[in-house]
């Protein structure tokens, strides 16, 4: 779906990607991170309602505080500081920089934090599968 949107933008606007390799890097890292997080949620959740609760009460607020729809400079100081500890902010910042060339903070920090959370969630998901946590035999 993402690629269809980009294709339509190419025909209807003057949309250009600032850095193709960095954009591809961020798309892979962010997808991998959320995939690993989804595995963790799926293992811990006992019902479908628990999975929905993670989406509604953890992912959704983090997305809105991550500056998806606005610059975090528009937030009050308290919420801006909260946004800086939000990993989704750093992923959004990196994707925004790689596609349109606008960043609110250092791109190097975005890369490091995105890779860190990708690694942490991958290790946790791998450990859960390796140990067989909550997996029926």
C-alpha positions as CSV (number, residue, x, y, z in Angstrom):
1,X,0.0,0.0,0.0
2,X,2.9,2.4,0.8
3,X,4.3,1.9,-2.6
4,X,1.0,2.6,-4.3
5,X,0.8,5.9,-2.5
6,X,4.3,6.8,-3.5
7,X,3.6,5.9,-7.1
8,X,0.5,8.1,-7.1
9,X,2.4,10.9,-5.6
10,X,5.1,10.6,-8.3
11,X,2.4,11.2,-11.0
12,X,0.3,13.8,-9.3
13,X,2.9,16.0,-7.5
14,X,6.5,17.1,-7.6
15,X,7.3,14.5,-4.9
16,X,10.9,13.4,-4.8
17,X,12.6,11.2,-2.2
18,X,15.6,13.0,-0.7
19,X,17.7,9.8,-0.1
20,X,16.5,6.5,-1.5
21,X,18.9,4.2,0.3
22,X,18.2,5.9,3.7
23,X,14.5,5.7,3.0
24,X,14.8,1.9,2.2
25,X,16.9,1.5,5.4
26,X,14.3,3.2,7.6
27,X,11.4,1.3,6.0
28,X,13.2,-2.0,6.7
29,X,14.2,-1.1,10.2
30,X,10.9,0.3,11.3
31,X,9.0,-2.7,9.7
32,X,11.3,-5.1,11.5
33,X,11.0,-3.3,14.8
34,X,7.2,-3.3,14.7
35,X,7.2,-7.0,13.5
36,X,9.3,-8.0,16.5
37,X,7.1,-5.9,18.8
38,X,4.0,-7.6,17.3
39,X,5.5,-11.0,18.1
40,X,6.1,-10.0,21.7
41,X,2.6,-8.7,22.1
42,X,1.2,-11.8,20.4
43,X,3.1,-14.1,22.8
44,X,2.1,-12.2,25.9
45,X,-1.5,-11.4,25.0
46,X,-4.0,-14.0,26.1
47,X,-7.0,-12.7,24.1
48,X,-7.7,-10.6,21.0
49,X,-8.8,-7.9,23.4
50,X,-5.3,-7.8,24.9
51,X,-3.8,-7.3,21.5
52,X,-6.3,-4.4,20.9
53,X,-5.4,-2.9,24.2
54,X,-1.7,-2.7,23.3
55,X,-2.7,-1.0,20.1
56,X,-5.1,1.5,21.7
57,X,-3.3,2.3,24.9
58,X,0.4,2.0,23.9
59,X,1.0,2.3,20.2
60,X,-1.7,5.0,19.4
61,X,-0.6,7.5,22.1
62,X,3.1,7.0,21.2
63,X,2.2,7.6,17.6
64,X,0.4,10.8,18.3
65,X,3.2,12.0,20.7
66,X,5.8,11.0,18.1
67,X,5.0,14.0,15.8
68,X,3.4,12.1,12.9
69,X,1.0,14.8,12.1
70,X,2.8,17.9,13.4
71,X,6.2,19.2,14.6
72,X,6.9,18.4,18.2
73,X,8.0,22.1,18.6
74,X,4.2,22.8,18.8
75,X,3.9,20.8,22.0
76,X,4.3,22.2,25.5
77,X,7.7,21.7,27.0
78,X,6.6,18.7,29.2
79,X,5.1,16.8,26.3
80,X,8.0,17.7,24.0
81,X,10.4,16.1,26.6
82,X,8.2,13.0,26.8
83,X,8.3,12.8,23.0
84,X,12.1,12.7,23.1
85,X,12.0,9.4,25.0
86,X,9.4,8.0,22.6
87,X,11.1,5.5,20.1
88,X,8.4,6.2,17.5
89,X,9.4,9.9,17.4
90,X,12.9,8.9,16.4
91,X,11.7,6.5,13.7
92,X,9.3,9.1,12.3
93,X,12.1,11.8,12.4
94,X,14.4,9.5,10.4
95,X,11.8,8.6,7.8
96,X,10.8,12.2,7.4
97,X,14.4,13.3,6.9
98,X,15.1,10.5,4.5
99,X,12.1,11.2,2.3
100,X,11.6,15.0,2.4
101,X,14.8,16.2,4.0
102,X,13.3,17.8,7.1
103,X,14.5,16.7,10.5
104,X,13.8,18.0,14.0
105,X,16.9,16.5,15.5
106,X,20.1,14.7,14.4
107,X,19.6,11.9,11.8
108,X,22.5,10.0,13.3
109,X,20.7,9.8,16.7
110,X,17.5,8.6,14.8
111,X,19.5,5.8,13.2
112,X,21.1,4.7,16.4
113,X,17.9,4.7,18.4
114,X,15.9,3.0,15.7
115,X,18.6,0.3,15.4
116,X,18.7,-0.1,19.2
117,X,15.0,-0.7,19.5
118,X,15.0,-3.0,16.5
119,X,17.8,-5.0,18.1
120,X,16.1,-5.1,21.6
121,X,12.7,-6.2,20.3
122,X,14.3,-8.8,18.0
123,X,16.4,-10.2,20.9
124,X,13.3,-10.4,23.2
125,X,11.1,-12.0,20.5
126,X,13.9,-14.5,19.6
127,X,14.4,-15.3,23.3
128,X,10.6,-15.9,23.8
129,X,10.6,-18.4,20.8
130,X,13.9,-20.1,21.8
131,X,12.8,-20.7,25.4
132,X,9.3,-21.7,24.2
133,X,7.6,-19.2,26.5
134,X,3.8,-19.9,26.4
135,X,4.1,-22.2,23.4
136,X,2.1,-25.4,23.7
137,X,3.9,-28.6,22.7
